[in-house]
Amino acid sequence: MSSPLELARNLLRTSFGHAEFRPLQSRIIHHVLCGRDVLAVLPTGGGKSLCFQIPALASGRLTVVVSPLIALMQDQVGALVRRGVAAAALNSTHDATTQAGLVADAAAGRLKLLYVSPERLPRFADELLARGGSISRIAVDEAHCIVEWGHDFRPSFRALRRVRELVGTPPVIALTGTATPDVRRDIQDSLGFRPDAREIVGSFDRPNLRFDVVGVSGREDRLARLTALVRGTRGAGIVYAPTRGLVDGLTRIMVESGVAAAPYHAGMTAPERSTVLQRFLNDEVRVVVATCAFGMGIDKAAVRLVAHWTMPATPESYYQEAGRAGRDRAPARCVLFHHPSDAVLPRKQLATTFPSERLLERLWRDPSLRSRQPASVVAAADRLAAELRPERGAVAWQGVRRRRREAARRIDAMVAYARARGCRRRNLLAWFGERIDRCGGCDRCAPNRR
């Protein structure tokens, strides 16, 4: 009789067309097939999705995949269906009849993988149990979102543990590309990992990527250097900018300078974004200028350049976005443009996410004051009221204060990276708890090599 891992290798060959597992995949899959909770941290290109897709096929029972983005669900489901796998996505784009049909298919055992958003998961779990169905395993894709989004933007991520317990506490595999040791502990605590859980962390070092920081004197200098960089780089590129207006403006400038560029941001319609992505994948567009909306699930291997107009608010965001370069393992550049004032915007956004406690308490006591406040402050007051329940009495601010300190620490870490006098790569990887001896791939260690 074949061992579970031998069956997994056979499925790898017959269902996915790969001869052998990538590093760490077989270890992760072994523990998943043994029924353990697993946290897998594999950098971009490490093959995270196979770590739950193959066990789902091996077990023959339903695996529910909690995924944060509809586009990411649809891409993975489309690829699975083309390979003959019984997979589907349950999301807000479906009408009520289609959603009910998918729940019925899941309960009847006709699906092996069902992708669900964290917001839709509780209702799905109730409907599945009402039909007599069950879940054999839960996979949480992009699990760092539990920490980055779970309190302040998408609280449904924090409800995953309760849903897991509701459906009988099936094993969980949580996967992400970037997570510090503290974030990894938070993910496991939030999901209620068992004592025999396994944490498997791959190296964050990708030797084919070169990390450069380019100092600029102002906006015009930044624009000139960015344009020269894009025009001087062969192959596909991604340029990240912090606002929709800036994305549109930079795209126009790129096109006027002869670069086949297109914008991508949340202000565009879903069909417009889908068209841009498809044209980029088909090499009809050489450069995408984007906000962070152009993110998870972007599967183009031969990206030669990722440039950042300014620094993101966290090292995790920067490394995930920069890591979309060079997934084919050929040389690629990750360039961050920096001015000493660049931390101003992230710090302003931090103040928007976490308004002063005194102001929030005044708004909760006297709702008539809301009309005098910016919409962002009112939204923060509503979000934190749902979490802290001030109507019950004295508010326990400790958790909010801790999150604010952590967010400020991440901004400080990005400033330190941009201003580092030593190795950029060593500085960045240290944030994730990894130490390296050699670099050779940054502007500090090899300033003349491009």
N, C-alpha and C positions, 0 to 999 in steps of 0.2 A: 504494500500500500504506500502511495506517495505521501511524503511529509507535507505539512501545510506550506512550507517554504518552497518545496519543489513544485507544488501546485501553483503557487504564486509566480514562479519563474516561467512555468508553462503558459500561464495567462499573459505574462509580459510579452512573450514571443507571439502567441497566437492572436491575442486581442489588440495588442498595441504595437507590434512589429519591432520590438527592441530585443537585442540579443542578451543583454545583461543589465542588471541594476546599476544605477549610479552609486557613488560612495554614499554610505549611510542609509540608502533606501531599504536594503535588505534587512538591516538591523531594526529600522522603524517598523517595517511590515511584519517582521517576526513577532515583535512585542504586541502589535495590534492584533495579529491572529491568535495570540495567546490570551486575548481578552483584557489586557492591561490598559489603563489610561496612559496616553502618550502625549508629550509635548515635543513637537519636532520643529526646530529652528534651522531652516535651510535657506541660504541666500538665494537671490534671484537666479533662476536657471537650475536650481538643485533638484527639480522634479518633485515638488511637494504633492501635487494632485494625485499622482500614482500611489502615494502612500495610503490613501483611503479608497481610491477607486478599485485597485486590485483586491484588497481584502473584501470589499463589497461583493465583487464577483465570486471570490472564493467561498464566501459564506452562503451566498445565494439568498440572503435575506435583506431587508430594507436598511440602508444607511441613509440617514438624513444629513445633508450638508448645509450648514448654516453659512450663508455667504452674504457679504454686505452690499454687493452691487448687482443690479439686474443684468447689466451688460456682461459682467464676469460669469454669472450663472449661464446666460444664453450661449456664450462662447464655449464653455466646457460641456454643456448639455449637447450642443450641436455636434461637437467633435465625438462625443460618446455615442450618440445615435448613429452617426455615420459609420461607426465601428460595430454596430449591431448590439449595443448595450441598451438595456431597458432603463432609460434615464429620462427625467423630466424636471422642469422648474416650476415652482408654484409662487407666483408673484402678482403684483397689482395690475399687470398688463392683461391678465386673463379675466374674462367675464365670470359671473357666478356659476354658470353651467359647467364651464371648463374647469374651474377650481374644484367643484364638487366631484367631477369625473376623476381628477387626479387623486383626490383623497380616497375615492373608491378603489382606484387602481392600487394605491399604496396599501390599503387595508386588505385587499385580496391577494397581495403578494406578487402583483404583476410588475412592480418596479423594483429595481435593485438600488438605484440612487435617486433621491429626490432632493433638489436644491430649494431652500427656503430662506427668506430674509429673517433676521432676528425679530422684526416686528410681527411677521406673519406666523412665526413658530408656535406661540401659545395657543392660538385658535386652531391651527392645524393639529396640534397634539390632542386637544379636546375632541375634535371631530374624528380623528383616527381611533382614539380609544372608544368613542361611542359606536364605531363600526366594528369593534373587536380586533382592530389591528394592533401591531406592535412595532417597535424600533429596535433593531439589533445593535446599532452603533450610531453615535453622533460625531460628525466631523465638523470642526469649527475652523473655517478657512479665514486667513488674515486675522488670526486671533489677537494680534496686538490692538485691534480695534476695541477689544474689551476694556483696555486701559485708556487708550487715546480718546475714544468716543463714548465709552460706556456711561460716564456720569453726566457729561455736559451736552452731548449732542444726540446720541442714540442710546437712551437708557435701557432699551430692550436687550442690549448686549449683557447688561447686568442681571437680567432675568433668566439667563440660560441655565443656571444651576437649579432654579426652582422648576423649570420645565423638565430638566433631566430627571429630577426626583419624581415628578408627576408621571412620567412614562416608565418608571421602574428602575431608574439609575443604570441605563446601559453604558458600556464603555465609551470613552470619549478620546478622540484624537484631535488635538489642537495644533494648528500649523501656522507659521509666520516666517517672514523673511528676515525680520530684524526685531530683536528684543534684548534689552539689557537684563542682567541678573535680577534686578528688582521687578522688572516687568514680567519676567518669566514666573517669578513667585506669585505675583498678583494674578496672572492668568490661571495658574493651578488652583489658587485659593478660590477664585471666582467661580470656577467650574466644579469645585468639590472633588478634586482628584483623590483617588484612594492612596493608602500608604505604599502600595507596591507599584505606583506609577513610575514611568521612565521619562527622563528628560534627555533628548538627544540633540546636540547643538553642533552644527557644522562650522567650519572656519568661515569667518566673514571676509577674509582676505581674498581678493580676486586680482591676481598678479597682472592680468592683461589690462587693467584699468589704470590710467594715469590721473592723479588728482592735482589740479592746479587752482590756485587762487590768484586772480588778477585784480590788483588795486586800481581804482579809478578815481579821477579828481572831481567828477560830476556827471550829470546826465548825458551831456553831449559826448564826453569821453567814453562813457560806458556804452553808448549806442555805437560809436565808431569802432570800438574794440570788438563788440559783439558781432557787428556786421562783417568786419574783416575776418573774424574767427569762423563764422558760418560759411562765408564765401571761400575761405581757404581750406576748408575741410571737405574731403571727398566722402561721398556716401551719405547715408541717412542721419538725421540729427533731430533732437528734441530741445527746444528752448522753453524753460519754465519762467513764468512771470507771475507776480502775485495778484493781479487784478484783471478782470475781463477787458476793461478799456485799454490797458497796456498791451494785453495779448493782441487785440484787434489792431492797435497802432503799430506794434512791432511787425505784425504780419504784413501790413501794407508796405512798410519800409523794406522788408525782405523782398517782397514781390517786385517793388520798384527797382531794387538793385539787381534783379535778374535771378533771384532764388525761387524755386518752385516751393512755396510755403502755403500753409493753411492754418487757420486758428482752431482751437478746441477749448471750450469752456462751458460751464453749466448754463449760461445764458442762451446757448444755442438749443434748438430742438433736438430731440433724440434722433430723428432721421438725419439731420445735418451732422451731428457728431458721428453717427455710424458711417456716413459717407466719407467723412474726413479720415476716420480710422481705416476704412477699407482701401481708400486711395493711398494712404501711407503704407499699408501692408503690401499693396501691389506695386510700390515704387513709382506711383504717379505723382506723389508729393514727396519731395526730398526732406523737407523740414516741417515739423509741426510745432507751432508756438502755442503754449498751453498753460492753463492754471493747473493746480494739483488735481483737477477733475480728470485729467489724462493720466491715469494711474494704474491701479491694480488690474492685472489681466492683460496688459498690453504685450502681446507675444510677437515681437519682431526681433529676430536674433541679431541681424547685422546693423545695429545702430552704432555709428562711429563716434558720435558726439552727443553729450548731454550738457547743456549750458544753463546756468541759473543767472537770471538778471540780477537777483539779490538773494540773500540767504533765507531759506525756510526757517520756521520757528523751532524745529527740533532736529537733532542729528539723525533720528530714525527716519523722518521725512526726507532729509537730504540723501541719506544712504539708499533708501528705497528708490527715489527718483533717479539719482546718479547711476544706480545699479541697473537701470534699463539699457545702459550702454554695454556693448560687447558681450551679449549673451551667447554669441557664437565662439567666444573665447579668443577672438582675434583682438589686436590692440585697439583701444578706444580711449577717448579723453572725457574727463568730467571736470568742467570748468565753472568756478564760482566767481562772479564779479562782486567786488566788495568796496564799499566806502564806509568810513567811520560812523556815518549816520544811519547805516542800514538796520540797526537794531531798534530804531524808533518805532517803525510800524508794528513789528511783533509785540513790542511792549504796550503799544496802544491797544492792540487786539487782546492782549492779556487783561488789560483794565476793563475792556468790554465784556469779556467772558466772566470776569470776577469783579463786579462793581463793589464799592465799599460796603462793609457790613452795616454801617450806620444808615446809609442811604437805602439799602434793601429793607431794613427793618421799618424805616419810615414809610416806604411804599406799601409794605404789608399791613401796617396799621391804618394808613389813610390812602385808600385807592384813588381818591380824587387828585392826588399828586402825580399820578401816572401820566396825565396829559401834558405835563411840563417836562417830561423826560424823553430822551431819544428812544426810538423804537428798540434799539439794541439793548438798552438798559431794562426796558419793560420786559423784553423777551427773557433776559437773564433772570429777572425777578420771578417770572412765572416758572421758569425751568427749575430754579433752586427752591422755590416754594413747594413744587411737586415732590422734590427730594427731601426737604428738611421739615415740611409740615409745621410752619410757624403757628398755625391755629391751635396746636396742642400745647403751646407754652414756650418756655425758653428754648432757643435754637442751639443745637450742638454744632458749632462751627468748625470743629477740629478737622473733619475730613475735607471740607472745602479749603481750609487754610493749607492743608498738606498738598492738595492738588495744585493750588496756586504756587506754592514754593517749588514743586516739581516742574511746573511749566516754566517758571522763571529760571530754574537751573538749566533747563534745556536751551533756553535762549542764550544764557551765559556760555554754554558749551559750544554753541554755534559761533558765537563771537570769538571764543578762544581758538576754535579751529581756523577761522579766517585770519586771525592775527598771529597764529603760531609761528615761532621762529625755527622750530624743529620740524621733523618729518610730519607731513600732513596725514599720511596713511597711518602712522603709528598713533597720532592724536585721535583720529577717527575711530580706529579699531579699539582703542583703549576704552572708549565709551561703552562698547559692547562687552567689555571684560576680556578682551583678547590682547595678547602681547606678541609682537613680532620682532625679529632680529634685524631683518633686512627690508629695504624698500626698493629704491631704484626707480620708483614710479610716481614721483611727485616733484613739484617745482622747487622744493627745498633740497631734496636729495640728488636730483639730476636736473638742474635748472636749464641746461642747454639741450636736453633731449626732448624731442617732440614726437 
